């Protein structure tokens, strides 16, 4: 395995980690409605588990309201139960073929709780990136001696892995700062 391949693989894993953290942040509630709050909630319907986004259209007709319109009338009740079970602080109101979710105002305590949850998600992302760095360093040391790579090239590759680690850790920190600002904005 060439040094470039190791670096590319490490960067791909770091990109995926950053995307996972962003997706987790999207599921955290802020002051305004977002389909990401409910789209990944698992619903037991048709004898299997499916996400709400696979069963219904999700829209935001007002800044603090979500409207879920199931494609099949029979999935309205299971979706309602799944939202209640998800414990996201929203009370679904069934109105015929629609499920309406009104987002209540967040108080300071709730906002701080959501910020704390975001910080944990960000730390998990940073840990995952450091894990990718460790794996890449181990591969560089292992394959660096096998393929006749010079010591200077190996050191340069290790520095590049550290640079990638710092870059993606900073990106996660930036996403966290943006999300915290979004949550704390009244």
C-alpha positions, 0 to 999 in steps of 0.5 A: 500500500502506497503512502498516498493511498494511506493518506487518501483513505484517512482523508475519506474517513475523516470526511465521512466523520465530519458528515456524520457529525453534521447529520447528528447536528441537524437532528438537534432542535433549534428555535425553528422547524427543520425536517431533519428533526423527525426524518430519521425517526424509526417507525414500525410499519408493514412489519418492518422498521422504516424512517419517516422520510421513507413514509411521508413528505415533511414540510415546514409551512411556518417557521415553527411548525412541521407538517408530515403527510404520509403517503399511505393513510394507514401509516398515520397512527404508527408515525404518531406513536413513533414521534411520541416514543422518540421523546424529542419534546414534540407533541404530534397532532393528527388532523385527518391525513396530516400530522402537525408538530408545533415547536414550542419556545425553548427556554434557556435551560433547554437551549443549554441542554441541546448545546451540551448534547451538541458538544458531546456529538462534536467530541465523539467526532473528534475522537473518531478523527483521532482514531483515524489518525492513529490507524493511518500512523500505524499503517505508515509505520508498518508499510513505510519499512516494507516498500522501501520508502525513505525516512524523510518521505515517511516523516512527511506523510506523518506530518500530512496525516497530522495536518489532516487531523487538525483540519478536520478537527477544526471543521467539527469545531466550526460546525459546533460553534455555528450550531451553538449560535443557532441554538442560543439565538432566540 
